Amino acid sequence: MEKSKLPENKDQCIDLWIKSMLVGRESDGYPVFQEDFLRQGVKEFPFKASQLFQMLVTNFSHCKYDNLETSYSQKKSQVCSL
């Protein structure tokens, strides 16, 4: 019985995480969780000397947090242009 509850709970956790990644703030739709997730990923990135990392850090520093022009959209356009 105990094992049958674990996958259901894991599925619920994953579903909640995915929903939080996709759904923005109620007031304006700003993707706060995505922004925090990306910024945390950059903070924990292990290859600090790589060109891509330095480009991401430079562009994150120019992007204000909580701005409708999200740093995610900036990073996506830069990475796709490589």
C-alpha positions in Angstrom: 0.0 0.0 0.0 2.7 2.4 0.9 4.5 2.1 -2.5 1.3 2.8 -4.4 1.1 6.2 -2.7 4.6 7.3 -3.6 4.3 7.5 -7.4 1.0 9.4 -7.0 2.7 11.9 -4.7 5.7 12.2 -7.0 3.3 12.8 -9.9 1.5 15.5 -8.0 4.8 17.2 -7.1 6.0 17.1 -10.7 2.6 18.4 -11.9 2.7 21.3 -9.4 6.3 22.1 -10.4 5.4 22.1 -14.1 2.3 24.2 -13.5 4.4 26.7 -11.5 6.8 26.9 -14.4 4.1 27.6 -16.9 1.7 29.8 -15.0 2.6 33.4 -14.4 1.7 35.8 -11.7 -2.1 36.4 -11.5 -1.8 40.2 -11.7 0.1 40.4 -14.9 1.1 37.0 -16.0 4.8 37.5 -15.3 6.7 34.2 -15.1 8.3 34.7 -11.7 9.1 31.0 -11.1 10.8 30.7 -14.5 12.9 33.8 -13.8 14.0 32.5 -10.4 14.7 29.1 -11.8 17.0 30.6 -14.5 18.8 32.9 -12.2 19.4 30.1 -9.7 20.7 27.9 -12.6 23.2 30.6 -13.6 24.3 31.0 -10.0 25.0 27.3 -9.7 26.6 26.8 -13.1 29.9 25.0 -12.6 31.8 26.2 -15.7 32.3 29.9 -14.8 35.1 30.4 -17.4 33.0 29.4 -20.4 32.0 32.1 -22.9 28.3 31.1 -22.8 28.2 31.5 -19.0 29.9 34.9 -19.2 27.4 36.1 -21.8 24.5 34.9 -19.7 25.8 36.7 -16.6 26.4 39.9 -18.5 22.9 39.9 -20.0 21.3 38.9 -16.7 23.0 41.9 -15.0 21.4 44.2 -17.6 17.9 42.8 -17.2 15.9 44.0 -14.3 14.1 41.5 -12.2 10.3 41.6 -12.5 10.4 43.2 -15.9 8.0 42.1 -18.7 10.9 41.7 -21.0 12.1 38.6 -19.1 15.6 37.5 -19.0 14.4 34.2 -20.3 13.3 35.7 -23.6 16.6 37.5 -23.9 18.6 34.3 -23.2 16.4 32.2 -25.6 17.1 34.6 -28.4 20.8 34.7 -27.7 21.3 31.0 -27.4 19.2 30.4 -30.6 21.4 32.8 -32.5 24.6 30.8 -31.6 
